[in-house]
Amino acid sequence: MKKISGFTLIELVMVIVILAILAVAIAPKFVDLTAEAKSAVLKDLAAKLRTAVNLALVKDQLQGGNGDPIDYNGNTVTFIAGNPQPDAGQMRYLLDLDLPSTTYTPSWSTAICQGSAYCIVGNRPFSDTSLPSIAAFTSGTGVFMWPKGYTLSTCFVYYLNLADGSDAIVGHSVLGC
């Protein structure tokens, strides 16, 4: 008589239970990869902006440090309070991005960015209550950029040019990404 070997039903059920437990433990780590990717992209955009601002400041110093307009990749970058002017045009030049040309409206704080990779609003005074609250934004003007599919109030990069002539502040908020 020949003996037939194989898995018993109990062994198969145990393997399925173990696989199910592992899937439940590991799945949440893979579910939120989109948010992590968007956060990484915003952090990268903030770093690129910080580098571009520093390069513009170095170019200004090489021209005498008097805040005269500089040529930046074939575009003119102007200065205010010792830093690149915080408007949408300057950010387009500094970041070499194709950002949409738009007119500011108060609804930007709640509007979902559509039509391009990023939306941007610039030359916004620190007193504008429709903008996200940033503790360091106590004077001057700023620029805010947020990615497609998000609102300015939840997921953004900012450039703040304080009126006192101190170093510009570049940062990001990824809490809502």
Secondary structure, DSSP 8 states (H G I E B T S, - for coil): --------HHHHHHHHHHHHHHHHHHHHHHHTHHHHHHHHHHHHHHHHHHHHHHHHHHHHHHTTSS---EEETTEEE-EETTEE--SHHHHHHHHT---------GGGGT-B--SSSEEEEEEEETT-TTS---TT--SSEEEEEEETTSBTTTSEEEEEE-TT----EEEEE-TT-
